[in-house]
């Protein structure tokens, strides 16, 4: 498990809003490790270089919040997410939100977990 910086911002819920933002990031060679967008316009990004990404987005007049999240690499197999979330539960860590994805042909995946205190959660869960 690692602690990564997640960038949260609000997008307009209009055609092309996400595409424009992704194009802006790609033009600056900013790679995204994870992304989640809600119908309310809340966008969560976990970029490889959060300092560069946050600075760029702010220069484009996006209001960006930065939060530490848990980045949990997992085997791409049945029960892996359950095992990771049980470790957090057993450590008394409440999960505020989580998202992830996998490609069936790959051995590994990653789960992004939003918690109140990422450092404490990682230490308590021994991850």
Secondary structure as the mmCIF struct_conf table of DSSP 4:
data_model
#
loop_
_struct_conf.conf_type_id
_struct_conf.id
_struct_conf.beg_label_comp_id
_struct_conf.beg_label_asym_id
_struct_conf.beg_label_seq_id
_struct_conf.end_label_comp_id
_struct_conf.end_label_asym_id
_struct_conf.end_label_seq_id
STRN STRN1 UNK A 2 UNK A 10
BEND BEND1 UNK A 13 UNK A 14
TURN_TY1_P TURN_TY1_P1 UNK A 15 UNK A 16
HELX_RH_AL_P HELX_RH_AL_P1 UNK A 17 UNK A 27
TURN_TY1_P TURN_TY1_P2 UNK A 28 UNK A 29
HELX_LH_PP_P HELX_LH_PP_P1 UNK A 30 UNK A 31
STRN STRN2 UNK A 32 UNK A 37
TURN_TY1_P TURN_TY1_P3 UNK A 39 UNK A 40
BEND BEND2 UNK A 41 UNK A 41
STRN STRN3 UNK A 42 UNK A 47
BEND BEND3 UNK A 48 UNK A 49
HELX_RH_AL_P HELX_RH_AL_P2 UNK A 50 UNK A 59
TURN_TY1_P TURN_TY1_P4 UNK A 60 UNK A 61
STRN STRN4 UNK A 65 UNK A 75
BEND BEND4 UNK A 76 UNK A 77
TURN_TY1_P TURN_TY1_P5 UNK A 78 UNK A 79
HELX_RH_AL_P HELX_RH_AL_P3 UNK A 80 UNK A 90
TURN_TY1_P TURN_TY1_P6 UNK A 91 UNK A 92
HELX_LH_PP_P HELX_LH_PP_P2 UNK A 93 UNK A 95
BEND BEND5 UNK A 96 UNK A 96
STRN STRN5 UNK A 97 UNK A 101
TURN_TY1_P TURN_TY1_P7 UNK A 104 UNK A 105
BEND BEND6 UNK A 107 UNK A 107
STRN STRN6 UNK A 108 UNK A 114
BEND BEND7 UNK A 116 UNK A 116
HELX_RH_AL_P HELX_RH_AL_P4 UNK A 118 UNK A 125
TURN_TY1_P TURN_TY1_P8 UNK A 126 UNK A 126
#
